[in-house]
């Protein structure tokens, strides 16, 4: 990942330009359409861990999360037993909330169920917009009718920590919603990307 720290580049106001991880995340990931199953699972779990916290806090712990959660291999996470959950709860470097750790296994089970039903989680999540990116450059909102609908469906399937606010943030993270603000260096470049 190439990190660009040029000071004359304008970015969304929330991107902490003093944190190279945040700059790289903003410039190279956030709002970029993602179709990779492993990454879709990783972001779903990390967004759940973000609930009640800042994304920067989670982002700064992402490397430790990847190590602790077997690089977010859904087939490994679904098999975590009580001993592994206790190990995770004692792992420094990650957010050690027991409810969120337990939810990762529950959500892995539901994620695999969706893959089996739809052929992939990618087909499921992008099916809500028929594969199209929604351009919504307004960081003032935290939910939408789309995130309400997806949140309700995910909860019906047994997922936890997938309220509408978490789902809205997830949709932005995986590029279903492009929330880059006008004037941001990524607004033009990403908005040119179409399916």
C-alpha positions in Angstrom: 0.0 0.0 0.0 1.5 3.3 -1.1 0.8 6.1 1.4 0.5 9.6 0.0 1.0 12.3 2.6 1.2 15.4 0.3 -0.1 18.3 2.3 -1.6 20.1 -0.7 -4.1 17.3 -1.4 -7.6 18.0 -0.1 -9.4 15.1 1.7 -12.7 14.6 3.5 -12.6 16.5 6.7 -12.6 13.4 8.9 -9.4 11.9 7.5 -6.7 12.5 10.1 -3.8 13.7 7.9 -1.4 13.2 10.8 -2.1 9.4 10.8 -0.5 7.6 7.7 -2.8 4.6 8.2 -5.9 6.9 8.1 -4.6 8.7 5.0 -3.9 5.4 3.2 -7.4 4.1 4.2 -9.1 7.3 3.0 -7.1 7.5 -0.3 -7.0 3.8 -1.2 -9.9 1.9 0.4 -12.9 3.9 1.7 -15.6 4.3 -0.9 -13.8 2.0 -3.4 -16.0 -0.8 -4.6 -15.0 -4.1 -2.9 -16.0 -7.5 -4.1 -13.5 -9.7 -2.3 -15.2 -12.1 0.1 -12.4 -12.0 2.7 -12.3 -8.3 2.7 -16.1 -8.0 2.9 -16.0 -10.2 6.0 -13.1 -8.3 7.5 -14.8 -5.0 7.1 -18.1 -6.3 8.5 -16.4 -7.6 11.6 -14.3 -4.5 12.1 -17.3 -2.2 11.6 -19.1 -4.2 14.3 -16.1 -3.6 16.6 -16.3 0.1 15.9 -19.8 0.4 17.4 -19.4 3.1 20.1 -15.8 3.8 19.2 -14.0 5.8 16.5 -12.9 4.2 13.2 -9.4 5.5 13.8 -9.2 3.4 17.0 -10.2 0.3 15.1 -7.9 1.2 12.1 -4.9 1.6 14.4 -5.6 -2.0 15.7 -6.3 -3.5 12.3 -3.0 -5.3 12.0 -3.4 -6.9 15.4 -7.0 -7.8 14.5 -5.8 -9.6 11.4 -3.3 -11.6 13.4 -5.7 -12.4 16.1 -8.6 -13.4 13.8 -6.6 -15.5 11.3 -6.6 -12.8 8.7 -10.4 -12.9 8.8 -10.7 -16.3 7.2 -14.4 -16.8 7.7 -14.0 -20.6 7.8 -11.6 -20.4 10.6 -13.5 -17.7 12.6 -16.7 -19.8 12.4 -14.9 -22.6 14.2 -13.7 -20.6 17.2 -14.5 -22.4 20.4 -14.8 -21.0 23.9 -11.0 -21.4 24.5 -10.3 -19.3 21.4 -12.8 -16.6 22.5 -11.2 -16.4 25.9 -7.8 -16.1 24.2 -9.1 -13.3 22.0 -10.5 -11.5 25.1 -7.0 -11.6 26.6 -5.2 -10.5 23.4 -3.6 -7.0 23.7 -3.8 -4.9 20.6 -7.4 -5.6 19.8 -10.7 -4.3 21.2 -11.4 -7.0 23.9 -15.1 -6.6 24.2 -16.5 -10.1 24.9 -19.8 -9.5 23.2 -18.2 -8.2 20.0 -15.7 -11.1 20.0 -18.6 -13.6 20.4 -20.6 -11.8 17.7 -17.7 -12.4 15.2 -18.4 -16.1 15.4 -22.2 -15.7 15.1 -21.7 -13.3 12.2 -19.3 -15.7 10.5 -21.9 -18.4 10.6 -24.5 -16.1 9.1 -22.0 -14.8 6.5 -21.4 -18.4 5.3 -25.1 -19.0 5.3 -25.5 -16.0 3.0 -22.7 -17.3 0.7 -24.4 -20.6 0.5 -27.8 -19.0 -0.3 -26.5 -16.4 -2.9 -23.3 -18.0 -4.2 -21.3 -15.3 -2.5 -21.7 -12.5 0.1 -20.7 -10.1 -2.7 -23.8 -11.0 -4.7 -26.0 -10.6 -1.6 -24.6 -7.2 -0.5 -24.3 -5.7 -4.0 -27.7 -7.1 -5.0 -29.4 -4.4 -2.8 -28.2 -1.8 -5.3 -28.2 -4.0 -8.4 -24.4 -3.7 -8.5 -24.5 0.1 -8.7 -22.6 2.6 -6.5 -24.7 5.1 -4.7 -23.2 8.6 -4.6 -24.1 10.2 -1.4 -21.4 12.7 -0.5 -22.8 13.7 2.8 -21.0 12.6 5.9 -23.7 14.2 8.1 -26.0 11.2 7.9 -25.4 8.0 9.7 -28.2 5.8 8.4 -30.4 5.6 5.3 -33.4 3.6 4.1 -30.8 1.2 2.4 -28.9 0.6 5.6 -32.2 0.2 7.5 -33.2 -2.5 5.1 -29.9 -4.4 5.1 -29.6 -4.1 8.9 -33.0 -5.6 9.3 -32.2 -8.5 7.0 -28.8 -9.2 8.6 -30.4 -9.2 12.1 -33.1 -11.5 10.8 -30.3 -13.9 9.7 -28.9 -13.8 13.2 -26.1 -11.3 12.9 -25.2 -9.0 15.8 -23.7 -5.5 16.0 -25.2 -4.7 12.6 -27.6 -1.9 13.4 -28.4 0.6 10.7 -25.5 3.0 11.7 -22.9 0.2 11.6 -24.3 -1.0 8.2 -24.3 2.5 6.8 -20.6 2.8 7.8 -20.0 -0.6 6.3 -21.6 0.3 3.0 -19.4 3.4 2.8 -16.3 1.3 3.7 -16.9 -1.3 0.9 -17.9 1.3 -1.7 -21.6 0.5 -2.1 -22.0 4.1 -0.9 -19.5 6.6 -2.1 -19.5 9.2 0.6 -16.4 11.3 -0.5 -17.2 14.9 -0.2 -17.0 17.3 -3.2 -13.6 18.8 -3.2 -12.0 15.7 -1.8 -9.2 14.2 -4.0 -11.1 10.9 -4.1 -14.5 12.5 -5.1 -13.7 12.8 -8.8 -11.5 9.7 -9.1 -13.8 7.3 -7.4 -17.0 8.9 -8.9 -15.7 8.0 -12.3 -15.7 4.3 -11.4 -18.9 2.7 -12.6 -20.1 -0.8 -13.1 
